[in-house]
Amino acid sequence: MDFSRLQTSSKIGDGWAYPPAEARKHGWLDVDAEAGHRIYWEEYGPADGEPVMVLHGGPGGACSPEMARFFDPARYRVILFDQRGCGKSEPNVAAAGPAAALAHNTTADLIADVEKLRDALGIGGRMHVFGGSWGSTLAMAYAIAFPQHCASLILRGIFLGAAEDLDYLYQGNAARWHEAPHALTAPGAYISYPDEWGELLSVLSVEERGDVMASYKAIFDMVPANEEERAKQLHAALTWSLWEGVISNMIPESASTGKFGDADFALCFAQIEAHYFANDLFITPGHLLGNAATLASIPVHIVHGRFDQVCPLTQASRLVDALRGAGAEPATYVVTNAGHSAMERENALALTAIMDGLPRLGA
């Protein structure tokens, strides 16, 4: 049988409106002398362009130059940076270990880092804040703390981080999977990605699957005493990372794991996520939607994939309901025929169209 005409990717491919670009400037900024944190940043576009602060996902996902392609290079001054503990920021979980990299690593710390980066780069007025997945969470938390600095919020793949949201992604039918792996005993991403789900659970014993996130975190918190334990920890990190990486695309690209299959990336991504998830994202439950009135005072643009299994569409629906309850419609609300990743074709096209259509600052 000939399957050669079937669609093999849902990513944007050569559909970008703007070409790849090189950073005009880059550097590191010391943000925490006590814990030794310094964050890596890059700047794209004209120095006098409208500033856009880009907040990457994860937590622990790091930024990449491709993230600058959503923005008109003649209009926007785009700031990318790696949040504490990941990417090129130091100390890095993979290089320095979690004890150093996760110290003073909370949402409040990351919000403070955005302010310090603004000041260091001379951004005195309002800026656009652009974030997806965890980046949408951090963008909303930042906007609640500093609404006066936000000209607009451009959010993709809304992540509210409630217990039910994390259970959908990491718990599902795990506790009873050994009895009936394909039984629909609870909602969860496992329904659409059963093989990948089996890989995630294969790291854990039947008993450990009663709380998947806690069991993985126990492996990540372990201080390896030998090569066997070190290998176990790395395998767990890679498995955690690949689970989210593969299911981020409506059409899984298992043969091309990209950054999610890189050992250093996986160690950062998995351990920082587990650190934040075990601590309610370091955000008081209900804080984001409870401050919908503040968010509603800023133009909020939302792009969310209908088939998103990392952050199901219900999370965007809850945010939209909260904004409407505060008396404001989202400035844009686009539900795309896509999955979670910003690099899914329809998500990338929608985000670019929003950025192209924003009213110019100062106009």
Summary of the structure (lengths in Angstrom):
residues: 363
radius of gyration: 19.9
end to end distance: 58.4
largest distance: 62.8
contacts: 1213
relative contact order: 0.15
helix: 43%
strand: 15%
